[in-house]
Amino acid sequence: MNKNIHLKVNTDLNATAEVLSWFEQINQPPLPDKKIWWQCQTLLIEGFANIVEHAHKNLPVETPIELAAVRLNEHIEIRIWSLGQAFDLEQQLQTTPDLTDNFQARGRGLKIMSSIAEELSYHQTDDHRHCLFFKVKY
C-alpha cells in the first residue's frame, strides 16, 4: 500500500476539524489496531496546534500550513511545514519536564509527540520553511 495525501490550511485552530477529516483518507482500509490510529490523529493535532500556537504565533491567519501524510505497508509518515521561527526540538524535549512530572495545562505537546512517534524531527527545508516530521509503525 502507498497512499499519499496533501492539504494546505490557514494558521487557524478552527481548521482542526478540516485537518482531521482530511486525514481520515489515510485510514482506508482501517488500520487493524485502533490505538495506532488514535496515536496518529493525536500526533497530527498536537503538531498542527504547536505550529499555530508557537511557530506561527506572530504571523497572519492567512499564513499557510502545509500537511502531508503517507501510508506505506508498515508505517505512516506525517509532515507539517511551517514558516515561523525555528526552534531546537531536541533541546526543548530535554528541558520540558516528563509527562509524569508535568501537571501544567500547557507545554506537554512535544513530550506527548515524542512518546508516541517512532521518529520525530524538526528541520529547515531548502525553501526556508520548517518541517515537523512523525513516523508511526503499525
CYANA upper distance limits for C-alpha pairs under 8 A (distance plus 0.5 A):
  1 MET  CA     71 ARG  CA      7.51
  1 MET  CA     72 LEU  CA      5.88
  1 MET  CA     73 ASN  CA      5.73
  2 ASN  CA     70 VAL  CA      7.48
  2 ASN  CA     71 ARG  CA      6.08
  2 ASN  CA     72 LEU  CA      5.28
  2 ASN  CA     73 ASN  CA      7.48
  3 LYS  CA     26 ILE  CA      7.25
  3 LYS  CA     70 VAL  CA      6.02
  3 LYS  CA     71 ARG  CA      5.57
  3 LYS  CA     72 LEU  CA      7.26
  4 ASN  CA     26 ILE  CA      8.32
  4 ASN  CA     68 ALA  CA      7.78
  4 ASN  CA     69 ALA  CA      6.34
  4 ASN  CA     70 VAL  CA      4.95
  4 ASN  CA     71 ARG  CA      7.09
  5 ILE  CA     25 GLN  CA      8.29
  5 ILE  CA     26 ILE  CA      8.12
  5 ILE  CA     68 ALA  CA      6.10
  5 ILE  CA     69 ALA  CA      5.92
  5 ILE  CA     70 VAL  CA      7.03
  6 HIS  CA     66 GLU  CA      7.90
  6 HIS  CA     67 LEU  CA      6.16
  6 HIS  CA     68 ALA  CA      4.91
  6 HIS  CA     69 ALA  CA      7.16
  7 LEU  CA     19 VAL  CA      8.28
  7 LEU  CA     22 TRP  CA      7.96
  7 LEU  CA     66 GLU  CA      6.30
  7 LEU  CA     67 LEU  CA      5.65
  7 LEU  CA     68 ALA  CA      6.95
  8 LYS  CA     64 PRO  CA      6.81
  8 LYS  CA     65 ILE  CA      6.16
  8 LYS  CA     66 GLU  CA      4.92
  8 LYS  CA     67 LEU  CA      6.74
  9 VAL  CA     15 ALA  CA      7.40
  9 VAL  CA     64 PRO  CA      6.11
  9 VAL  CA     65 ILE  CA      5.90
  9 VAL  CA     66 GLU  CA      7.05
 10 ASN  CA     15 ALA  CA      7.85
 10 ASN  CA     61 VAL  CA      6.31
 10 ASN  CA     62 GLU  CA      5.66
 10 ASN  CA     63 THR  CA      6.17
 10 ASN  CA     64 PRO  CA      5.25
 10 ASN  CA     65 ILE  CA      6.47
 11 THR  CA     51 ILE  CA      8.49
 11 THR  CA     52 VAL  CA      5.93
 11 THR  CA     56 HIS  CA      7.42
 11 THR  CA     60 PRO  CA      7.86
 11 THR  CA     61 VAL  CA      5.26
 11 THR  CA     62 GLU  CA      6.80
 11 THR  CA     63 THR  CA      6.16
 11 THR  CA     64 PRO  CA      6.59
 11 THR  CA     65 ILE  CA      6.76
 12 ASP  CA     16 THR  CA      8.41
 12 ASP  CA     52 VAL  CA      6.86
 12 ASP  CA     61 VAL  CA      6.60
 13 LEU  CA     49 ALA  CA      7.10
 13 LEU  CA     52 VAL  CA      7.22
 15 ALA  CA     19 VAL  CA      6.70
 16 THR  CA     20 LEU  CA      6.73
 16 THR  CA     45 ILE  CA      7.55
 16 THR  CA     48 PHE  CA      8.35
 17 ALA  CA     21 SER  CA      6.55
 18 GLU  CA     22 TRP  CA      6.55
 19 VAL  CA     23 PHE  CA      6.69
 20 LEU  CA     24 GLU  CA      6.96
 20 LEU  CA     41 GLN  CA      7.68
 20 LEU  CA     44 LEU  CA      8.49
 20 LEU  CA     45 ILE  CA      8.17
 21 SER  CA     25 GLN  CA      8.32
 23 PHE  CA     27 ASN  CA      8.09
 23 PHE  CA     41 GLN  CA      8.40
 23 PHE  CA     69 ALA  CA      8.03
 24 GLU  CA     28 GLN  CA      7.92
 26 ILE  CA     69 ALA  CA      7.83
 26 ILE  CA     70 VAL  CA      7.81
 26 ILE  CA     71 ARG  CA      6.77
 27 ASN  CA     31 LEU  CA      6.60
 27 ASN  CA     37 TRP  CA      8.03
 31 LEU  CA     36 ILE  CA      8.01
 31 LEU  CA     37 TRP  CA      7.08
 31 LEU  CA    138 TYR  CA      8.28
 33 ASP  CA     37 TRP  CA      7.38
 33 ASP  CA    138 TYR  CA      8.14
 34 LYS  CA     38 TRP  CA      6.71
 35 LYS  CA     39 GLN  CA      6.68
 36 ILE  CA     40 CYS  CA      6.77
 36 ILE  CA    136 VAL  CA      8.29
 36 ILE  CA    138 TYR  CA      7.01
 37 TRP  CA     41 GLN  CA      6.79
 38 TRP  CA     42 THR  CA      6.60
 39 GLN  CA     43 LEU  CA      6.68
 39 GLN  CA    116 ILE  CA      6.97
 40 CYS  CA     44 LEU  CA      6.72
 40 CYS  CA     76 ILE  CA      8.38
 40 CYS  CA    136 VAL  CA      7.54
 41 GLN  CA     45 ILE  CA      6.69
 42 THR  CA     46 GLU  CA      6.42
 42 THR  CA    113 MET  CA      8.39
 43 LEU  CA     47 GLY  CA      6.36
 43 LEU  CA    113 MET  CA      6.18
 43 LEU  CA    116 ILE  CA      7.99
 43 LEU  CA    117 ALA  CA      8.02
 43 LEU  CA    134 PHE  CA      7.97
 44 LEU  CA     48 PHE  CA      6.53
 44 LEU  CA     78 ILE  CA      7.67
 45 ILE  CA     49 ALA  CA      6.44
 46 GLU  CA     50 ASN  CA      6.61
 46 GLU  CA    109 GLY  CA      6.39
 46 GLU  CA    110 LEU  CA      8.39
 46 GLU  CA    113 MET  CA      7.68
 47 GLY  CA     51 ILE  CA      6.82
 47 GLY  CA     80 ILE  CA      7.86
 47 GLY  CA    109 GLY  CA      8.31
 47 GLY  CA    113 MET  CA      8.24
 47 GLY  CA    132 LEU  CA      7.83
 48 PHE  CA     52 VAL  CA      6.83
 48 PHE  CA     80 ILE  CA      7.67
 49 ALA  CA     53 GLU  CA      6.41
 50 ASN  CA     54 HIS  CA      5.98
 50 ASN  CA     55 ALA  CA      7.42
 50 ASN  CA    109 GLY  CA      8.00
 51 ILE  CA     55 ALA  CA      5.24
 51 ILE  CA     56 HIS  CA      6.38
 51 ILE  CA     57 LYS  CA      8.48
 51 ILE  CA     82 SER  CA      7.15
 51 ILE  CA     84 GLY  CA      8.50
 52 VAL  CA     56 HIS  CA      5.66
 52 VAL  CA     57 LYS  CA      6.77
 53 GLU  CA     57 LYS  CA      5.70
 55 ALA  CA     82 SER  CA      7.46
 55 ALA  CA     83 LEU  CA      7.78
 55 ALA  CA     84 GLY  CA      4.97
 55 ALA  CA     85 GLN  CA      6.11
 55 ALA  CA     86 ALA  CA      7.74
 56 HIS  CA     60 PRO  CA      8.37
 56 HIS  CA     63 THR  CA      8.29
 56 HIS  CA     82 SER  CA      7.88
 56 HIS  CA     83 LEU  CA      7.48
 56 HIS  CA     84 GLY  CA      5.45
 56 HIS  CA     85 GLN  CA      8.12
 57 LYS  CA     84 GLY  CA      8.28
 59 LEU  CA     63 THR  CA      7.04
 59 LEU  CA     84 GLY  CA      7.95
 63 THR  CA     83 LEU  CA      8.32
 64 PRO  CA     82 SER  CA      8.01
 65 ILE  CA     80 ILE  CA      7.50
 65 ILE  CA     81 TRP  CA      6.40
 65 ILE  CA     82 SER  CA      6.07
 65 ILE  CA     83 LEU  CA      8.32
 66 GLU  CA     80 ILE  CA      6.25
 66 GLU  CA     81 TRP  CA      5.67
 66 GLU  CA     82 SER  CA      7.62
 67 LEU  CA     78 ILE  CA      7.91
 67 LEU  CA     79 ARG  CA      6.19
 67 LEU  CA     80 ILE  CA      5.05
 67 LEU  CA     81 TRP  CA      6.92
 68 ALA  CA     78 ILE  CA      6.33
 68 ALA  CA     79 ARG  CA      5.68
 68 ALA  CA     80 ILE  CA      7.09
 69 ALA  CA     76 ILE  CA      7.57
 69 ALA  CA     77 GLU  CA      6.06
 69 ALA  CA     78 ILE  CA      4.97
 69 ALA  CA     79 ARG  CA      6.84
 70 VAL  CA     76 ILE  CA      6.12
 70 VAL  CA     77 GLU  CA      5.65
 70 VAL  CA     78 ILE  CA      7.11
 71 ARG  CA     75 HIS  CA      6.68
 71 ARG  CA     76 ILE  CA      4.99
 71 ARG  CA     77 GLU  CA      7.06
 72 LEU  CA     76 ILE  CA      6.61
 74 GLU  CA    137 LYS  CA      6.25
 74 GLU  CA    138 TYR  CA      6.10
 75 HIS  CA    135 LYS  CA      7.24
 75 HIS  CA    136 VAL  CA      5.90
 75 HIS  CA    137 LYS  CA      4.54
 75 HIS  CA    138 TYR  CA      5.93
 76 ILE  CA    135 LYS  CA      6.21
 76 ILE  CA    136 VAL  CA      5.82
 76 ILE  CA    137 LYS  CA      6.95
 76 ILE  CA    138 TYR  CA      8.21
 77 GLU  CA    133 PHE  CA      7.74
 77 GLU  CA    134 PHE  CA      6.13
 77 GLU  CA    135 LYS  CA      5.00
 77 GLU  CA    136 VAL  CA      7.07
 78 ILE  CA    133 PHE  CA      6.24
 78 ILE  CA    134 PHE  CA      5.65
 78 ILE  CA    135 LYS  CA      7.00
 79 ARG  CA    131 CYS  CA      6.82
 79 ARG  CA    132 LEU  CA      6.09
 79 ARG  CA    133 PHE  CA      5.12
 79 ARG  CA    134 PHE  CA      7.08
 80 ILE  CA    131 CYS  CA      6.04
 80 ILE  CA    132 LEU  CA      5.61
 80 ILE  CA    133 PHE  CA      7.17
 81 TRP  CA    129 ARG  CA      6.90
 81 TRP  CA    130 HIS  CA      5.93
 81 TRP  CA    131 CYS  CA      4.97
 81 TRP  CA    132 LEU  CA      6.89
 82 SER  CA    129 ARG  CA      6.17
 82 SER  CA    130 HIS  CA      5.70
 82 SER  CA    131 CYS  CA      6.99
 83 LEU  CA    128 HIS  CA      8.05
 83 LEU  CA    129 ARG  CA      5.47
 83 LEU  CA    130 HIS  CA      6.82
 84 GLY  CA    129 ARG  CA      8.17
 84 GLY  CA    130 HIS  CA      8.17
 86 ALA  CA    124 GLN  CA      8.14
 86 ALA  CA    130 HIS  CA      7.43
 87 PHE  CA     92 GLN  CA      8.43
 88 ASP  CA     92 GLN  CA      6.64
 88 ASP  CA    122 TYR  CA      8.36
 89 LEU  CA     93 LEU  CA      6.62
 89 LEU  CA    121 SER  CA      7.69
 89 LEU  CA    122 TYR  CA      6.81
 90 GLU  CA     94 GLN  CA      6.75
 91 GLN  CA     95 THR  CA      6.75
 92 GLN  CA     96 THR  CA      6.57
 93 LEU  CA    110 LEU  CA      7.16
 93 LEU  CA    111 LYS  CA      7.04
 96 THR  CA    107 GLY  CA      7.94
 96 THR  CA    108 ARG  CA      8.17
 96 THR  CA    111 LYS  CA      7.95
 97 PRO  CA    101 ASP  CA      6.44
 97 PRO  CA    102 ASN  CA      6.03
 98 ASP  CA    102 ASN  CA      6.51
 98 ASP  CA    111 LYS  CA      7.39
 99 LEU  CA    103 PHE  CA      8.21
 99 LEU  CA    108 ARG  CA      7.19
 99 LEU  CA    111 LYS  CA      7.12
 99 LEU  CA    112 ILE  CA      8.00
102 ASN  CA    108 ARG  CA      7.69
104 GLN  CA    108 ARG  CA      8.20
108 ARG  CA    112 ILE  CA      6.68
109 GLY  CA    113 MET  CA      6.65
110 LEU  CA    114 SER  CA      6.49
111 LYS  CA    115 SER  CA      6.57
112 ILE  CA    116 ILE  CA      6.83
113 MET  CA    117 ALA  CA      6.42
113 MET  CA    120 LEU  CA      8.04
114 SER  CA    119 GLU  CA      8.36
114 SER  CA    120 LEU  CA      6.90
116 ILE  CA    136 VAL  CA      8.17
117 ALA  CA    134 PHE  CA      6.37
117 ALA  CA    135 LYS  CA      6.19
117 ALA  CA    136 VAL  CA      5.86
118 GLU  CA    134 PHE  CA      7.79
118 GLU  CA    135 LYS  CA      5.91
118 GLU  CA    136 VAL  CA      5.65
118 GLU  CA    137 LYS  CA      7.24
119 GLU  CA    133 PHE  CA      8.08
119 GLU  CA    134 PHE  CA      6.00
119 GLU  CA    135 LYS  CA      5.48
119 GLU  CA    136 VAL  CA      7.64
120 LEU  CA    132 LEU  CA      8.00
120 LEU  CA    133 PHE  CA      6.07
120 LEU  CA    134 PHE  CA      5.27
120 LEU  CA    135 LYS  CA      7.28
121 SER  CA    131 CYS  CA      8.37
121 SER  CA    132 LEU  CA      6.36
121 SER  CA    133 PHE  CA      5.66
121 SER  CA    134 PHE  CA      7.36
122 TYR  CA    130 HIS  CA      7.25
122 TYR  CA    131 CYS  CA      5.94
122 TYR  CA    132 LEU  CA      4.97
122 TYR  CA    133 PHE  CA      6.72
123 HIS  CA    130 HIS  CA      5.95
123 HIS  CA    131 CYS  CA      5.94
123 HIS  CA    132 LEU  CA      7.40
124 GLN  CA    128 HIS  CA      6.59
124 GLN  CA    129 ARG  CA      6.18
124 GLN  CA    130 HIS  CA      4.81
124 GLN  CA    131 CYS  CA      6.78
125 THR  CA    129 ARG  CA      5.86
125 THR  CA    130 HIS  CA      6.22
125 THR  CA    131 CYS  CA      7.25
